[in-house]
């Protein structure tokens, strides 16, 4: 394409000059529009390339080999950051694309998740004028369009002022009448029970250490030191301990429980560093076979991982215990076990599966078939599950046992694979428990899922300040986790429970305060 020589307007007849000038103006306008479109096209190409790269990264984080090395929390962070970046690019692309050229795309709506009981604030947008353009009078309403959007107001702080009027008789001096002061969990203290519940949920459910909560309050002009918040937490932990003790009693009446432990770093002032404490989780979850008892978990702090701690926690429990292969639990199976009859153990196939991951990646595994069968019978009654396992899983288990023995005969027990095979061989009896009891799960993932929030709190708080802090951590985490697993909102539950305790809830009705008995209307 080449540029034409400039046109000499004076050489054009006067009657035709205006038409020529109009053509020249249109040509200039088209050139400018073409240049603009070329620029937009180049920008859109850059955006498309970036979007394709981000989508590839998202797929890699989800399905790539690297994702196997990420923890669940790390994967979630990767997903969040990548999805934020993708949304940013899509928004930029939408802004740079003209409305005519923009492809039709359904808006990202989530109307169904706005609960009916949320407060609705209506803002009516009226036309500037209701006069009819034709001049025939004022228009009248024929309908309306309604659009709902979610609005968020940061935590609202307010002061509850309790006024107790005094009354006296003008005719006599019989005394003054005044209602008694309401009962508070912290008499003469600053917080309401709702404020205390908010601090507990923020720390043990949302994983916000107290010093960060103090900083957040300071932004609203409320100066409450971390140590004051710690006093509130300690007071609540003390008053809630009977509820946690009763929760533990309920769990230990069950015929089958899960148990696991996780580290809980605790400050050791004498040595100026942290020591490793442990939170032992005792959990019940019978939903896999439709059991009647509600799920729950109790976390008990202990300064060590010694097996005697498990024995102490399980005093009074007789039944089947699902757990990993930690040797500290072995004492529970002894004939002379202290605190009850010998416990039947059911070991975790998820741990065994991880031990042989490199073998199964290469050769495949019967364990994958075990899990496929389990997914099909989940939710059935214990009898149906037992029948299915005996008919379908037991023959596969026998084949796997033969493979295990043949591999142990030809592989050195001192090799890395040999050690893993020996690990499974030692637990072989407990790994088959689920074949003989339809209530037993194939693994202990249920309790591991309950422990995960403990790890997040530990990561954000770094450590507990004292062994007593570990005890408080375990108590409050027990109630929050049990509330969650029963689909109970933790803040509403703790607020109502603390208010009931402050009002003198009778000890003989403590079962009413267990999370699974909570009713929002209460």
C-alpha positions in Angstrom: 0.0 0.0 0.0 1.4 3.5 -0.9 0.5 7.0 0.1 -1.1 9.2 -2.6 0.3 12.6 -3.4 -1.4 15.5 -1.6 -4.3 16.9 -3.4 -4.2 20.6 -4.4 -7.7 21.8 -3.4 -7.3 25.0 -5.4 -7.1 23.0 -8.6 -10.5 21.5 -8.0 -13.6 23.3 -9.3 -15.3 25.2 -6.5 -18.5 23.3 -6.9 -16.8 20.0 -6.1 -14.4 21.1 -3.3 -16.8 20.4 -0.5 -17.4 16.8 -1.6 -13.6 16.2 -1.9 -13.0 17.6 1.5 -15.7 15.4 3.0 -14.0 12.3 1.5 -10.6 13.4 2.8 -12.0 13.9 6.3 -13.7 10.4 6.2 -10.4 8.9 5.0 -8.5 10.5 7.9 -11.1 9.2 10.4 -10.9 5.7 9.0 -7.1 5.7 9.3 -7.3 6.8 13.0 -9.9 4.1 13.7 -7.7 1.5 11.9 -4.7 2.5 14.0 -6.8 2.2 17.2 -8.1 -1.2 16.3 -4.6 -2.5 15.5 -3.5 -1.2 19.0 -6.4 -3.0 20.7 -5.8 -6.1 18.7 -2.1 -6.2 19.9 -3.2 -5.6 23.5 -5.8 -8.3 23.3 -3.2 -10.8 21.9 -1.0 -10.0 24.9 -3.9 -10.6 27.3 -4.9 -13.9 25.6 -1.3 -15.2 25.9 -1.2 -14.2 29.6 -4.6 -15.9 30.2 -3.4 -19.0 28.4 -0.3 -19.1 30.6 -2.3 -18.7 33.8 -4.7 -21.4 32.8 -1.8 -23.7 32.1 -0.4 -22.9 35.6 -3.8 -23.6 37.2 -4.0 -27.0 35.4 -0.4 -27.8 36.6 -1.2 -26.8 40.2 -4.3 -29.1 40.0 -3.0 -32.1 38.0 0.8 -31.7 37.6 3.4 -33.7 39.4 4.4 -30.7 41.3 1.0 -30.6 43.0 1.8 -33.9 44.7 4.5 -32.1 46.6 2.2 -29.3 47.9 0.2 -29.6 51.0 -3.5 -29.0 50.9 -3.1 -25.4 52.3 -0.3 -24.7 49.7 -2.5 -25.9 46.9 -5.4 -23.7 48.1 -3.1 -20.7 48.2 -1.9 -21.5 44.7 -5.4 -21.8 43.4 -6.5 -18.5 45.0 -3.6 -16.5 43.6 -4.0 -18.0 40.1 -7.7 -17.5 40.1 -7.2 -13.9 41.2 -4.8 -13.4 38.3 -7.2 -15.0 35.8 -10.1 -12.8 37.0 -7.9 -9.7 36.7 -7.0 -10.6 33.1 -10.6 -11.3 32.2 -11.7 -8.0 33.6 -9.0 -6.2 31.7 -10.0 -8.0 28.5 -13.6 -7.1 29.0 -12.8 -3.4 29.6 -10.6 -3.3 26.5 -13.2 -5.0 24.2 -15.9 -2.8 22.8 -19.5 -3.7 23.7 -20.2 -4.6 20.0 -17.3 -6.9 19.7 -17.5 -8.4 23.2 -18.7 -12.1 23.0 -21.8 -12.9 24.9 -20.9 -14.4 28.2 -23.1 -15.3 31.2 -22.3 -13.1 34.2 -20.8 -14.9 37.2 -23.8 -14.9 39.5 -24.4 -16.8 42.7 -27.9 -15.7 43.6 -28.8 -19.0 45.2 -26.4 -18.6 48.0 -27.9 -15.5 49.5 -29.9 -16.8 52.5 -33.5 -15.6 52.8 -32.9 -14.6 56.5 -30.2 -12.0 55.5 -31.2 -8.4 56.2 -32.4 -6.8 52.9 -31.8 -3.0 52.5 -33.8 -1.8 49.6 -32.6 1.2 47.6 -35.3 2.4 45.1 -33.9 4.2 42.1 -36.5 6.5 40.6 -36.4 8.2 37.2 -35.6 11.9 37.3 -39.1 12.7 36.0 -42.3 10.8 35.8 -43.9 13.2 33.3 -44.8 11.5 30.0 -42.6 12.7 27.1 -45.8 13.2 25.0 -47.1 15.6 27.6 -50.2 13.6 28.5 -49.6 13.5 32.2 -47.7 11.5 34.9 -46.7 7.9 34.3 -47.8 5.1 36.6 -45.9 2.0 37.7 -46.2 -1.2 35.7 -43.6 -3.3 37.4 -40.0 -3.3 38.6 -36.7 -5.1 38.3 -35.0 -6.3 41.4 -31.3 -7.1 41.7 -29.6 -8.6 44.8 -26.0 -8.1 45.6 -24.0 -9.2 48.6 -22.7 -6.3 50.8 -20.3 -6.8 53.6 -19.9 -4.4 56.6 -16.7 -5.0 58.6 -17.2 -6.2 62.2 -19.5 -3.7 63.9 -18.4 -2.8 67.4 -21.0 -1.5 69.8 -21.3 -0.8 73.5 -24.1 -2.5 75.5 -25.3 -0.1 78.2 -27.2 -1.9 80.9 -29.5 0.5 82.8 -31.1 -0.6 86.2 -33.5 2.1 87.4 -34.1 2.5 91.1 -37.5 3.1 92.6 -38.7 4.3 96.0 -42.1 5.0 97.6 -42.9 8.7 98.2 -45.1 7.8 101.2 -43.0 5.5 103.2 -39.4 4.5 103.8 -39.7 0.8 103.1 -36.6 0.7 101.0 -35.6 1.0 97.4 -36.4 -1.4 94.6 -34.0 -2.2 91.8 -33.7 -5.3 89.6 -30.5 -7.4 90.1 -27.6 -7.0 87.7 -27.6 -9.6 84.9 -25.1 -12.4 85.2 -21.9 -12.1 83.1 -19.2 -14.6 82.4 -16.6 -12.0 83.5 -18.2 -10.1 86.3 -17.3 -6.4 86.1 -15.4 -7.1 82.9 -15.4 -5.3 79.6 -16.6 -8.0 77.2 -20.0 -9.5 76.5 -20.3 -13.2 75.9 -20.6 -12.5 72.2 -17.3 -10.6 72.2 -15.6 -13.5 74.0 -17.1 -16.0 71.5 -15.8 -13.8 68.6 -12.3 -13.9 70.0 -12.4 -17.7 70.4 -13.7 -18.3 66.9 -11.2 -15.8 65.4 -8.3 -17.6 67.2 -9.2 -21.2 67.0 -11.3 -21.4 63.8 -10.1 -18.5 61.7 -6.5 -18.9 63.0 -5.9 -15.3 64.0 -3.5 -15.0 66.9 -4.5 -12.7 69.7 -1.9 -10.0 68.8 -3.4 -9.7 65.3 -6.9 -9.4 66.8 -5.6 -6.6 69.0 -4.3 -4.9 65.9 -7.6 -5.3 64.1 -9.5 -3.8 67.1 -7.0 -0.9 67.2 -8.0 0.1 63.7 -11.5 0.7 65.0 -10.2 2.8 67.9 -10.5 0.0 70.5 -7.3 -0.4 72.5 -7.4 -3.9 74.0 -4.0 -5.5 74.7 -3.2 -9.0 73.7 -2.9 -10.0 77.3 -6.4 -8.8 78.0 -7.7 -11.0 75.2 -5.7 -13.9 76.6 -7.5 -13.4 79.9 -10.9 -13.7 78.1 -9.8 -16.9 76.4 -8.5 -18.4 79.6 -11.7 -17.6 81.5 -13.8 -19.1 78.7 -11.7 -22.2 78.6 -12.2 -22.7 82.3 -16.0 -22.4 82.1 -16.2 -24.6 79.0 -14.1 -27.4 80.4 -17.1 -29.3 81.9 -18.8 -29.3 78.5 -15.7 -30.7 76.9 -15.4 -33.4 79.6 -18.9 -34.4 79.0 -18.3 -34.5 75.3 -15.4 -36.9 75.9 -17.6 -39.1 78.1 -20.1 -39.4 75.3 -17.5 -40.3 72.7 -16.0 -43.0 74.9 -19.4 -44.7 75.2 -19.1 -45.5 71.5 -18.0 -48.9 70.2 -15.6 -47.5 67.6 -13.5 -44.3 67.6 -10.6 -42.7 65.7 -7.4 -41.5 67.3 -4.5 -39.5 66.1 -2.0 -37.0 67.4 -0.3 -33.8 66.1 2.4 -31.6 67.4 1.6 -28.5 69.4 4.8 -26.4 69.9 4.8 -24.9 73.4 7.1 -22.2 74.8 9.6 -23.5 77.4 10.5 -20.4 79.4 13.2 -22.2 81.3 15.2 -22.8 78.2 14.1 -19.8 76.2 12.8 -21.9 73.3 9.9 -24.1 72.3 9.3 -27.7 73.2 7.1 -30.2 71.4 3.8 -30.9 73.0 1.0 -32.9 71.4 -2.7 -32.6 70.9 -4.3 -36.0 70.9 -7.5 -36.2 68.9 -10.2 -38.7 69.9 -13.0 -38.7 67.3 -16.3 -40.3 66.4 -17.7 -40.3 62.9 -20.3 -43.0 62.1 -21.7 -41.2 59.0 -20.0 -43.7 56.7 -22.3 -46.5 57.8 -25.4 -44.4 58.9 -24.8 -44.7 62.7 -27.2 -42.8 65.0 -24.5 -41.1 67.2 -23.5 -37.6 66.1 -19.9 -37.0 65.1 -17.5 -35.2 67.4 -13.9 -34.8 68.5 -12.0 -34.0 71.6 -8.5 -32.7 71.6 -6.4 -33.4 74.7 -3.1 -31.7 75.2 -0.1 -33.7 76.6 3.5 -32.7 76.9 4.8 -35.7 75.0 3.9 -38.5 72.5 4.3 -41.2 75.0 1.8 -44.1 74.7 0.7 -43.7 78.3 -1.0 -40.4 77.3 -3.2 -42.4 74.9 -3.9 -44.9 77.6 -5.0 -42.1 80.0 -7.2 -40.4 77.5 -8.9 -43.7 76.6 -9.7 -44.8 80.1 -13.2 -46.2 80.1 -13.3 -46.9 76.4 -13.8 -50.4 75.2 -14.2 -51.1 71.5 -12.4 -50.7 68.2 -9.9 -47.9 67.6 -8.9 -46.7 64.2 -5.4 -45.3 64.0 -2.1 -45.1 62.2 0.8 -47.4 62.9 2.4 -45.5 65.8 3.9 -48.0 68.2 2.8 -46.0 71.2 -0.7 -47.4 70.8 0.5 -51.0 71.3 -0.1 -51.0 75.0 -3.8 -50.5 74.4 -4.1 -54.1 73.0 -2.5 -55.8 76.0 -4.6 -58.2 78.1 -3.8 -56.3 81.3 -4.6 -52.9 79.8 -5.2 -50.3 82.4 -8.5 -48.5 82.2 -10.5 -51.1 80.3 -10.5 -54.3 78.2 -8.0 -54.8 75.4 -8.8 -52.6 72.5 -9.2 -53.9 68.9 -7.2 -51.8 66.5 -8.0 -51.0 62.9 -5.0 -49.7 61.0 -5.1 -47.2 58.3 -4.8 -48.3 54.6 -4.0 -44.7 53.5 -0.7 -45.0 55.4 0.0 -48.4 53.9 -0.8 -47.1 50.5 1.6 -44.2 50.8 4.4 -46.6 51.9 4.2 -48.4 48.5 3.4 -45.4 46.3 6.4 -45.9 44.0 5.6 -49.5 43.5 1.9 -48.9 42.7 2.7 -46.0 40.4 4.6 -48.5 38.3 2.6 -51.7 38.7 -0.8 -50.7 39.8 -2.4 -52.1 43.1 -5.3 -54.0 44.6 -5.5 -51.2 47.1 -7.0 -48.9 44.5 -9.7 -51.5 44.0 -10.3 -51.6 47.8 -11.0 -47.9 47.7 -13.3 -48.2 44.7 -15.4 -50.7 46.5 -15.5 -48.5 49.6 -16.7 -45.5 47.6 -19.6 -47.6 46.3 -20.7 -48.9 49.7 -20.2 -45.6 51.7 -23.4 -44.7 53.5 -24.9 -48.2 53.5 -25.7 -50.0 56.7 -22.9 -51.8 58.6 -24.4 -55.2 57.6 -24.5 -54.4 53.9 -20.9 -53.0 54.0 -19.7 -56.1 55.8 -21.3 -58.4 53.2 -19.9 -56.4 50.3 -16.4 -56.5 51.8 -16.5 -60.2 52.4 -17.7 -61.0 48.9 -15.6 -58.5 46.9 -12.7 -57.1 49.0 -11.6 -60.3 50.9 -10.5 -62.2 47.8 -8.5 -59.2 46.7 -7.0 -58.9 50.1 -5.9 -62.5 50.0 -4.1 -61.9 46.7 -2.4 -58.8 48.0 -1.2 -60.8 51.1 0.4 -63.4 48.8 2.1 -60.6 46.8 3.3 -59.1 50.0 4.9 -62.3 51.3 6.5 -63.1 47.9 8.0 -59.6 47.8 9.4 -59.9 51.4 11.1 -63.2 50.5 13.0 -61.7 47.6 13.7 -58.1 48.8 16.2 -57.3 51.6 14.4 -56.2 54.8 17.1 -53.5 55.2 16.4 -51.9 51.9 14.0 -48.9 51.8 11.3 -51.0 50.1 11.9 -53.9 52.4 11.4 -51.6 55.4 8.0 -50.5 54.0 6.9 -54.1 53.3 7.9 -55.0 56.9 5.8 -52.1 58.2 2.7 -53.4 56.4 3.5 -57.0 57.5 3.6 -56.0 61.1 0.2 -54.3 60.8 -1.4 -57.0 58.7 -3.9 -58.1 61.3 -5.1 -54.6 62.0 -5.3 -53.7 58.3 -7.9 -56.5 57.9 -10.1 -55.4 60.7 -12.4 -53.5 58.4 -13.2 -56.8 56.6 -14.8 -58.1 59.8 -16.7 -55.1 61.1 -19.0 -53.0 58.8 -18.7 -50.0 61.1 -14.9 -49.7 60.6 -13.6 -47.5 57.8 -10.8 -48.4 55.5 -8.6 -45.6 56.8 -8.4 -42.9 59.5 -8.8 -40.0 57.1 -11.9 -38.8 59.1 -9.8 -37.9 62.1 -6.9 -36.5 60.0 -9.4 -34.1 58.4 -10.4 -32.9 61.9 -6.8 -32.3 62.8 -6.0 -30.1 59.8 -7.4 -26.9 61.4 -5.0 -27.5 64.3 -2.1 -27.3 61.9 -3.3 -24.0 60.5 -3.7 -22.5 64.0 -0.2 -23.8 64.9 1.3 -22.3 61.7 -0.2 -18.8 62.4 0.3 -18.7 66.1 3.8 -20.4 66.0 3.4 -21.9 69.4 1.4 -21.9 72.6 2.8 -19.9 75.4 2.6 -22.6 78.1 1.3 -26.1 78.8 -1.9 -24.6 80.2 -2.2 -22.7 76.9 -2.1 -26.1 75.2 -4.9 -27.3 77.4 -7.1 -24.3 76.6 -6.3 -24.7 72.9 -7.5 -28.3 73.0 -10.7 -27.6 74.9 -11.9 -24.7 72.7 -10.8 -26.5 69.4 -12.8 -29.5 70.5 -16.1 -27.5 70.7 -15.4 -25.6 67.5 -14.5 -28.7 65.5 -17.5 -30.7 66.9 -19.8 -27.8 66.0 -18.5 -27.6 62.5 -18.8 -31.3 61.8 -22.4 -31.2 63.0 -23.1 -28.2 60.7 -23.5 -25.8 63.6 -22.2 -22.3 63.3 -19.4 -22.0 65.9 -19.9 -18.4 66.9 -23.6 -18.7 67.5 -23.0 -21.9 69.5 -20.2 -20.5 71.7 -22.1 -17.2 72.3 -25.3 -19.1 73.4 -23.3 -21.6 75.5 -21.3 -18.9 77.3 -24.5 -16.9 78.0 -26.1 -20.1 79.4 -23.1 -20.8 81.6 -23.1 -17.2 82.8 -26.8 -17.4 83.7 -26.2 -20.5 85.8 -27.1 -23.4 83.5 -27.7 -26.4 85.8 -25.0 -29.0 85.9 -27.5 -31.9 85.6 -28.5 -30.6 82.1 -25.0 -30.1 80.7 -25.9 -32.4 77.8 -28.1 -29.5 76.5 -24.8 -27.6 75.9 -23.2 -30.1 73.7 -22.7 -28.8 70.1 -25.0 -31.4 68.4 -27.9 -30.3 70.7 -27.6 -26.6 69.9 -30.7 -25.0 68.3 -30.2 -21.6 66.7 -33.4 -20.4 68.2 -32.0 -20.9 71.7 
